[in-house]
Amino acid sequence: MRTSYVERLKGLKVKVLKMGSMVQEIIEESLQALMEQDMEKAEKIYEMDDCIDKMELEIENECMELIALQQPMAKDLRIIGTILKAITDLERMGDHAVNIAKQTKLIGKEPFIKPLIDIPRMAYLSEKMVAKCLDSFLKEDLTLAKEVSYDDDDVDEIYERVYLELLEMMIEDQKIIKQAFHLLLIARFLERIADHATNISERVIYMVTAERIEIN
């Protein structure tokens, strides 16, 4: 019975990693849709998000079944609790990627009001944070989990720079307000993705140490 339980727990971890990989892909695809102003690619983001939603429900159901049948305690219970929290954060990241796709469609083929440099950087760092927090989960690596906060600081710093730059542009030229607003929202969604990655890292620390801390 114990062997079967351990194997199912390992299988759940693998599914979380798979879901995380799907989230990394949807972030990258949503950015590409924006940069290429590719409306078809933006539309496909919705389908990708549906797959992420299904994966979340599948993992959640299996977690609840394990809790009901095996009544895990101590660290095993913290692992399952962390998985339940992590898949919620991953699902929200997928939703934010959909939000980015929506803003991309609203911008359409209109020429960008400025070269997009900081937004791709934010997306890169957000993807990196997702990979790192999941790696820390798999390896139970506290150092990796804490490193996520440094990347989050970088994302916050870039977001503040983007916010101030776009705000200044809107003040100087009211004709670009609409697109600037869409770009500002996209930057905000990427900043939120980074926050969700930080949430997962905090849960990993709790999973390993049984201590609740805010790493940011």
SULLIN-V219149 format. One record per residue. N is the residue number from 1. RES is the residue in three letters. OMEGA is omega in radians with two decimals (999 if undefined). NEAR is the number of other C-alpha atoms within 10 Angstrom. D_CENTER is the distance of its C-alpha to the mean C-alpha in Angstrom with 2 decimals. Layout:
n & res & omega & near & d_center
N & RES & OMEGA & NEAR & D_CENTER
N & RES & OMEGA & NEAR & D_CENTER
//
This chain:
n & res & omega & near & d_center
1 & MET & -3.14 & 6 & 35.00
2 & ARG & 3.14 & 8 & 33.09
3 & THR & 3.12 & 8 & 32.52
4 & SER & -3.14 & 9 & 31.08
5 & TYR & 3.13 & 14 & 28.76
6 & VAL & 3.13 & 12 & 27.53
7 & GLU & 3.12 & 11 & 26.94
8 & ARG & 3.10 & 15 & 24.97
9 & LEU & 3.07 & 18 & 22.77
10 & LYS & 3.12 & 12 & 22.24
11 & GLY & 3.10 & 13 & 21.50
12 & LEU & 3.12 & 20 & 18.77
13 & LYS & 3.12 & 19 & 17.10
14 & VAL & 3.14 & 13 & 17.42
15 & LYS & 3.08 & 18 & 15.86
16 & VAL & 3.11 & 22 & 12.73
17 & LEU & 3.10 & 18 & 12.60
18 & LYS & 3.10 & 15 & 13.34
19 & MET & 3.10 & 24 & 10.61
20 & GLY & 3.09 & 25 & 8.14
21 & SER & 3.09 & 17 & 10.30
22 & MET & 3.13 & 19 & 10.13
23 & VAL & 3.09 & 27 & 6.42
24 & GLN & -3.13 & 23 & 7.39
25 & GLU & -3.09 & 17 & 10.41
26 & ILE & 3.06 & 27 & 9.41
27 & ILE & -3.13 & 26 & 7.73
28 & GLU & -3.13 & 18 & 11.01
29 & GLU & 3.13 & 19 & 13.15
30 & SER & 3.10 & 27 & 12.28
31 & LEU & 3.13 & 24 & 13.20
32 & GLN & 3.11 & 16 & 16.25
33 & ALA & 3.11 & 22 & 17.30
34 & LEU & -3.04 & 27 & 17.40
35 & MET & -3.13 & 15 & 19.22
36 & GLU & -3.04 & 12 & 21.61
37 & GLN & -3.07 & 20 & 21.94
38 & ASP & -3.07 & 17 & 21.91
39 & MET & 3.11 & 18 & 22.09
40 & GLU & 3.12 & 10 & 22.35
41 & LYS & 3.10 & 18 & 19.14
42 & ALA & -3.14 & 25 & 17.45
43 & GLU & -3.12 & 17 & 19.11
44 & LYS & 3.12 & 16 & 17.82
45 & ILE & -3.13 & 24 & 14.19
46 & TYR & 3.13 & 20 & 15.48
47 & GLU & 3.12 & 13 & 16.85
48 & MET & 3.14 & 18 & 13.78
49 & ASP & 3.09 & 22 & 11.97
50 & ASP & 3.12 & 14 & 15.16
51 & CYS & 3.11 & 14 & 14.90
52 & ILE & 3.12 & 26 & 11.51
53 & ASP & 3.13 & 19 & 13.24
54 & LYS & 3.12 & 13 & 16.27
55 & MET & 3.12 & 19 & 14.71
56 & GLU & -3.12 & 22 & 13.40
57 & LEU & 3.13 & 15 & 16.99
58 & GLU & -3.13 & 13 & 18.59
59 & ILE & 3.14 & 20 & 17.01
60 & GLU & 3.14 & 19 & 17.70
61 & ASN & 3.14 & 13 & 21.25
62 & GLU & 3.08 & 15 & 21.91
63 & CYS & -3.13 & 20 & 20.84
64 & MET & 3.11 & 15 & 23.18
65 & GLU & 3.11 & 12 & 25.89
66 & LEU & 3.12 & 17 & 25.76
67 & ILE & -3.10 & 16 & 26.06
68 & ALA & -3.03 & 10 & 28.94
69 & LEU & -3.02 & 9 & 30.82
70 & GLN & -3.12 & 13 & 30.32
71 & GLN & -3.10 & 11 & 29.94
72 & PRO & -3.13 & 15 & 27.96
73 & MET & 3.05 & 11 & 28.66
74 & ALA & -3.01 & 9 & 27.61
75 & LYS & 3.13 & 14 & 24.94
76 & ASP & 3.12 & 15 & 24.58
77 & LEU & 3.11 & 17 & 23.78
78 & ARG & 3.10 & 19 & 21.23
79 & ILE & -3.13 & 23 & 19.52
80 & ILE & 3.09 & 23 & 19.42
81 & GLY & 3.11 & 17 & 18.30
82 & THR & 3.11 & 21 & 15.39
83 & ILE & -3.14 & 25 & 14.46
84 & LEU & 3.10 & 19 & 14.82
85 & LYS & -3.08 & 15 & 12.63
86 & ALA & -3.10 & 26 & 9.85
87 & ILE & 3.06 & 24 & 9.97
88 & THR & 3.11 & 18 & 9.94
89 & ASP & 3.13 & 21 & 6.69
90 & LEU & 3.12 & 26 & 5.29
91 & GLU & 3.12 & 23 & 7.69
92 & ARG & 3.06 & 19 & 6.82
93 & MET & 3.09 & 29 & 3.65
94 & GLY & 3.10 & 30 & 6.65
95 & ASP & 3.13 & 23 & 8.92
96 & HIS & 3.07 & 23 & 7.85
97 & ALA & 3.07 & 30 & 8.41
98 & VAL & 3.12 & 24 & 11.60
99 & ASN & 3.09 & 19 & 12.46
100 & ILE & 3.12 & 27 & 12.42
101 & ALA & 3.12 & 30 & 14.66
102 & LYS & 3.13 & 21 & 16.86
103 & GLN & 3.08 & 20 & 17.48
104 & THR & 3.14 & 26 & 18.25
105 & LYS & 3.12 & 20 & 20.79
106 & LEU & 3.05 & 14 & 22.29
107 & ILE & 3.11 & 20 & 22.87
108 & GLY & -3.10 & 15 & 24.36
109 & LYS & 3.14 & 13 & 26.64
110 & GLU & 3.14 & 9 & 27.64
111 & PRO & 3.14 & 10 & 27.95
112 & PHE & -3.11 & 15 & 25.37
113 & ILE & 3.11 & 13 & 26.88
114 & LYS & 3.06 & 9 & 25.75
115 & PRO & -3.13 & 9 & 24.44
116 & LEU & -3.12 & 12 & 20.64
117 & ILE & -3.08 & 9 & 20.11
118 & ASP & -3.12 & 15 & 17.76
119 & ILE & 3.05 & 24 & 15.08
120 & PRO & 3.10 & 17 & 14.83
121 & ARG & 3.09 & 15 & 14.83
122 & MET & 3.14 & 26 & 11.85
123 & ALA & 3.11 & 24 & 9.93
124 & TYR & -3.13 & 17 & 11.51
125 & LEU & 3.12 & 21 & 10.68
126 & SER & 3.08 & 30 & 6.91
127 & GLU & 3.13 & 23 & 7.35
128 & LYS & 3.12 & 16 & 9.90
129 & MET & 3.10 & 29 & 8.14
130 & VAL & 3.14 & 25 & 5.97
131 & ALA & -3.08 & 19 & 9.51
132 & LYS & -3.12 & 22 & 11.32
133 & CYS & 3.10 & 31 & 10.03
134 & LEU & 3.08 & 25 & 10.68
135 & ASP & 3.11 & 16 & 13.89
136 & SER & 3.09 & 22 & 14.89
137 & PHE & -3.11 & 27 & 14.56
138 & LEU & -3.06 & 15 & 16.73
139 & LYS & -3.05 & 11 & 19.19
140 & GLU & -3.03 & 17 & 19.20
141 & ASP & -3.10 & 18 & 19.20
142 & LEU & 3.13 & 18 & 19.32
143 & THR & 3.10 & 10 & 19.72
144 & LEU & -3.12 & 20 & 16.47
145 & ALA & -3.12 & 26 & 14.67
146 & LYS & 3.13 & 21 & 16.52
147 & GLU & -3.13 & 17 & 15.91
148 & VAL & -3.12 & 29 & 12.25
149 & SER & 3.12 & 23 & 13.90
150 & TYR & 3.09 & 14 & 15.88
151 & ASP & 3.13 & 20 & 13.10
152 & ASP & 3.07 & 24 & 11.74
153 & ASP & 3.13 & 15 & 15.37
154 & ASP & 3.13 & 17 & 15.52
155 & VAL & 3.13 & 27 & 12.71
156 & ASP & -3.14 & 20 & 14.56
157 & GLU & 3.12 & 14 & 17.78
158 & ILE & -3.14 & 17 & 16.93
159 & TYR & 3.13 & 22 & 15.75
160 & GLU & 3.12 & 14 & 19.05
161 & ARG & 3.12 & 13 & 20.96
162 & VAL & -3.13 & 19 & 19.63
163 & TYR & -3.10 & 19 & 20.39
164 & LEU & -3.14 & 12 & 23.88
165 & GLU & -3.12 & 13 & 24.66
166 & LEU & 3.11 & 20 & 23.87
167 & LEU & 3.12 & 15 & 25.67
168 & GLU & 3.12 & 11 & 28.65
169 & MET & 3.14 & 17 & 28.70
170 & MET & 3.11 & 17 & 28.78
171 & ILE & -3.09 & 11 & 31.63
172 & GLU & -3.07 & 11 & 33.56
173 & ASP & -3.08 & 9 & 33.20
174 & GLN & -3.12 & 10 & 32.63
175 & LYS & -3.10 & 11 & 32.58
176 & ILE & -3.07 & 15 & 29.09
177 & ILE & -3.06 & 17 & 27.62
178 & LYS & -3.12 & 13 & 26.06
179 & GLN & 3.13 & 21 & 24.04
180 & ALA & 3.12 & 22 & 23.24
181 & PHE & 3.12 & 17 & 21.80
182 & HIS & 3.14 & 18 & 19.54
183 & LEU & 3.11 & 24 & 18.36
184 & LEU & 3.10 & 20 & 17.90
185 & LEU & 3.12 & 16 & 15.65
186 & ILE & 3.10 & 25 & 13.51
187 & ALA & 3.13 & 25 & 13.31
188 & ARG & 3.14 & 21 & 12.52
189 & PHE & 3.09 & 22 & 9.54
190 & LEU & 3.09 & 30 & 8.16
191 & GLU & 3.11 & 26 & 9.36
192 & ARG & 3.08 & 19 & 7.67
193 & ILE & 3.11 & 31 & 4.05
194 & ALA & 3.11 & 28 & 6.13
195 & ASP & 3.13 & 23 & 7.79
196 & HIS & 3.08 & 24 & 5.60
197 & ALA & 3.09 & 28 & 5.62
198 & THR & 3.09 & 29 & 9.17
199 & ASN & -3.13 & 21 & 9.81
200 & ILE & 3.13 & 27 & 9.45
201 & SER & 3.11 & 32 & 11.71
202 & GLU & 3.10 & 24 & 14.08
203 & ARG & 3.10 & 26 & 14.43
204 & VAL & 3.11 & 31 & 15.25
205 & ILE & 3.09 & 25 & 17.90
206 & TYR & -3.14 & 19 & 19.28
207 & MET & -3.07 & 23 & 19.41
208 & VAL & -2.97 & 15 & 21.47
209 & THR & -3.04 & 13 & 23.56
210 & ALA & 3.10 & 13 & 23.76
211 & GLU & 3.12 & 12 & 23.25
212 & ARG & 3.11 & 12 & 20.88
213 & ILE & 3.00 & 10 & 19.94
214 & GLU & -3.04 & 13 & 17.68
215 & ILE & 3.12 & 15 & 16.87
216 & ASN & 999 & 13 & 16.36
//
